[in-house]
Every structure is written in structure tokens, then in C-alpha cells.
Amino acid sequence: MKFVTAIIKPFKLDEVRGALSAIGVQGLTVTEVKGFGRQKGHTELYRGAEYVVDFLPKVKLEIAVADDLVEQSIEAIEKAAQTGKIGDGKIFVFDLEHVVRIRTGETGEAAI
């Protein structure tokens, strides 16, 4: 099992969710986050004052998937989230050792 985390642009969330559902990913967790990489920040004007926006709004997706769905999940996120412009995001994949479904007590892939 793997734990896949993706940081994407907020307006791409619905497309990514749809792409993951289409390949059979059952559930995901979404968090609104802020950060920057190569995109860095930008300068904005507010009430006549100029200020630097250091952290840009992003969406963080987290999914737990069986090993046989990892590559499909990565491809689905990559295709759906891509705009071709700087700041499209990143995908991280971690080993997932143990999962427990609290309601039923199921463990491992059955709990995903």
C-alpha cells in the first residue's frame, strides 16, 4: 500500500477528483494549504499599499491506494492537474505500513 500526497492548484481539484474516481480510488482527503516552490510569491496592491504574497494558495490531496493502483493514480493526478505553467504542483508517494478502518476493525487493503 502507498500513501499518495499531491499539491495542486485549487481550481484543478474537481478535475483531479473526477480522474481518481474514474480509476476506482474510493476516498481522498483535501486540505487547503499555502506554500511556494519555484513559483515563489508575487506583489499585490491593497488599499494603495504594495505587499508581497509569499505563500500561494494550493490544495493538498491525500489518498491511500493499493500497490496496483499507484501508477494509475499518479498518472490520473498528473494529467488532470497539469496546466503547463509554473506552479502546477508535486506528487509524493510514501510507503503505507498499516491501515485500520475504525468502524469495522478491517486492516490492510480491506480498510482502504
ChimeraX attribute file (.defattr): number of C-alpha atoms within 10 A of each C-alpha:
attribute: neighborCount
match mode: 1-to-1
recipient: residues
	/A:1	19
	/A:2	18
	/A:3	17
	/A:4	20
	/A:5	20
	/A:6	21
	/A:7	24
	/A:8	25
	/A:9	18
	/A:10	15
	/A:11	11
	/A:12	17
	/A:13	19
	/A:14	12
	/A:15	15
	/A:16	21
	/A:17	19
	/A:18	14
	/A:19	21
	/A:20	22
	/A:21	15
	/A:22	11
	/A:23	12
	/A:24	12
	/A:25	19
	/A:26	12
	/A:27	13
	/A:28	15
	/A:29	10
	/A:30	15
	/A:31	11
	/A:32	11
	/A:33	14
	/A:34	13
	/A:35	14
	/A:36	14
	/A:37	12
	/A:38	7
	/A:39	15
	/A:40	13
	/A:41	14
	/A:42	11
	/A:43	10
	/A:44	11
	/A:45	9
	/A:46	8
	/A:47	5
	/A:48	7
	/A:49	7
	/A:50	10
	/A:51	11
	/A:52	10
	/A:53	11
	/A:54	13
	/A:55	15
	/A:56	16
	/A:57	13
	/A:58	23
	/A:59	20
	/A:60	21
	/A:61	20
	/A:62	19
	/A:63	20
	/A:64	25
	/A:65	22
	/A:66	15
	/A:67	14
	/A:68	10
	/A:69	15
	/A:70	18
	/A:71	11
	/A:72	16
	/A:73	20
	/A:74	17
	/A:75	13
	/A:76	20
	/A:77	25
	/A:78	19
	/A:79	12
	/A:80	18
	/A:81	25
	/A:82	16
	/A:83	13
	/A:84	7
	/A:85	8
	/A:86	11
	/A:87	18
	/A:88	17
	/A:89	20
	/A:90	14
	/A:91	15
	/A:92	11
	/A:93	15
	/A:94	11
	/A:95	11
	/A:96	15
	/A:97	9
	/A:98	11
	/A:99	16
	/A:100	14
	/A:101	13
	/A:102	9
	/A:103	7
	/A:104	8
	/A:105	10
	/A:106	13
	/A:107	13
	/A:108	14
	/A:109	15
	/A:110	11
	/A:111	15
	/A:112	17
